[in-house]
Structures are given as structure tokens and as C-alpha cells.
Amino acid sequence: MRWRSWIAWDIVATLIFVVIGRHAHGHSEQLIGVWRTWWPFLVGTLVGFLLVRRRTGQVWPGGIVVWASTVTLGMVLRLLSHQGVVWLFVAVAGSFLGLFLVGPRLAWALWRRIQPRQLHTAR
């Protein structure tokens, strides 16, 4: 996959995380509320991409750095913007975003590693 595809995937994954979380806590899905919750994680994701540049599709450093940046900066920016941060939220965010930001890269890396072997043995 191209790096632009990973950016799009990660942005959508963080948005899904926010929408699910807001729904689970009984918050409305109004655009302004979603934006207020989402922007810290979006900034964290984009900073992560700037740090790894075009190696975003790799599990390391790409996926791990984007994940760590998304969670860490997301929480710091939530604190600075007077949004709540509790340890359970950090754990849930870290787990969900780890699964959806690093997991697909791991699956992609494994698939690419297996693919040439399957083509070679099929002949």
C-alpha cells in the first residue's frame, strides 16, 4: 500500500474511535462535538506521519510511531484543551488505536512476506 493509503486509513480509524467512544458514552454525534473530541488525535496522527515520512506502511517505525504519537499527543492536547483524561481512557485509546493503527500494518507485512512464497511454490 502507498503511504497516502496509510494516512487515509489512520485518519478514518481515529475518527471511528471517536465516534464509537462518543456513542458509547451517550454523547451526540453532532459535527462540532465529534470535531472537538477528534482533533487532538488527528493532530497526533499527522505529527506521527511527519516523523516517519514515507515509511508509514512499515510496522516499525511507521505503525508504532504513528500509534504512539496519536495516543500521546492526543492525550496531551486533550489536557491542554481542558478535555478529560483518565487512565482508563488512555488504556482504551491505546488498545483500540494500537489494534487499528499497528494491526493492519502487521497484517500487510505478513501478507507481503507470504505472498512471494505462495507464488513460487505454485509453479
C-alpha positions in Angstrom: 0.0 0.0 0.0 1.1 3.5 -0.6 1.8 5.9 2.2 -1.2 8.0 1.2 -3.4 5.0 1.8 -2.0 4.6 5.3 -2.7 8.2 6.1 -6.3 7.9 4.9 -6.7 4.6 6.9 -5.3 6.1 10.1 -7.4 9.2 9.9 -10.5 7.2 9.4 -9.5 4.8 12.2 -9.1 7.7 14.6 -12.5 9.1 13.5 -14.2 5.7 14.1 -12.6 5.5 17.5 -14.0 8.9 18.4 -17.5 8.2 17.0 -17.7 4.9 18.8 -16.5 6.4 22.1 -18.9 9.3 21.9 -21.8 7.0 21.2 -20.8 4.6 24.0 -20.9 7.5 26.5 -24.2 8.9 25.3 -22.7 12.0 23.6 -24.3 13.3 20.4 -22.6 12.7 17.1 -23.1 16.3 16.1 -20.2 17.5 14.0 -18.8 20.1 16.5 -18.7 17.5 19.3 -17.0 14.9 17.1 -14.5 17.5 15.9 -13.8 18.7 19.5 -13.0 15.1 20.5 -11.2 14.1 17.3 -8.8 17.0 16.6 -6.3 16.1 19.3 -5.9 12.6 17.9 -5.9 13.8 14.3 -3.0 16.2 15.2 -1.2 13.3 16.9 -1.6 11.1 13.8 -0.4 13.8 11.4 2.6 14.5 13.6 3.4 10.8 13.6 3.3 10.8 9.8 5.7 13.7 9.7 8.1 11.9 12.0 8.2 8.7 9.8 7.6 10.3 6.5 7.1 7.7 3.8 7.9 4.7 5.9 4.3 4.8 7.3 3.4 1.4 5.9 6.0 -0.4 7.9 5.2 -1.9 11.3 8.4 -0.4 12.7 9.0 2.5 12.7 5.9 3.6 10.8 3.0 2.0 12.7 4.5 2.2 16.1 5.5 5.8 15.8 2.1 6.9 14.4 0.3 4.9 17.1 2.5 6.3 19.9 2.2 9.9 18.5 -1.6 9.6 18.1 -2.2 8.4 21.7 0.5 10.6 23.4 -0.1 13.9 21.6 -3.9 13.2 21.6 -3.9 12.9 25.4 -1.6 15.9 25.9 -3.7 18.1 23.6 -6.9 16.9 25.4 -5.3 18.0 28.7 -4.2 21.4 27.3 -7.7 22.0 25.8 -9.4 21.1 29.2 -10.9 17.8 28.0 -10.8 15.0 30.4 -8.0 12.4 30.5 -8.3 9.4 32.9 -6.0 6.4 33.0 -8.8 4.0 31.8 -9.4 6.2 28.8 -5.7 6.2 28.0 -5.7 2.4 28.2 -8.8 2.0 26.0 -7.5 4.6 23.4 -4.1 2.9 23.4 -5.6 -0.5 22.9 -8.1 0.5 20.2 -5.7 2.7 18.3 -2.9 0.1 18.6 -5.2 -2.5 17.1 -6.4 -0.3 14.3 -3.1 1.6 13.5 -0.5 -1.1 14.0 -2.6 -4.2 13.4 -3.3 -3.6 9.7 0.4 -2.9 9.1 1.3 -6.1 10.7 -1.2 -8.0 8.6 0.1 -6.3 5.5 3.7 -7.1 6.3 2.8 -10.8 6.9 0.8 -11.0 3.7 3.6 -9.5 1.7 6.1 -11.9 3.3 3.9 -14.9 2.5 2.8 -13.9 -1.0 6.1 -14.4 -2.9 6.5 -17.9 -1.3 3.0 -18.9 -2.4 3.6 -17.7 -6.0 7.0 -19.6 -6.1 5.6 -22.9 -4.8 2.5 -22.7 -7.0 4.6 -23.1 -10.2 
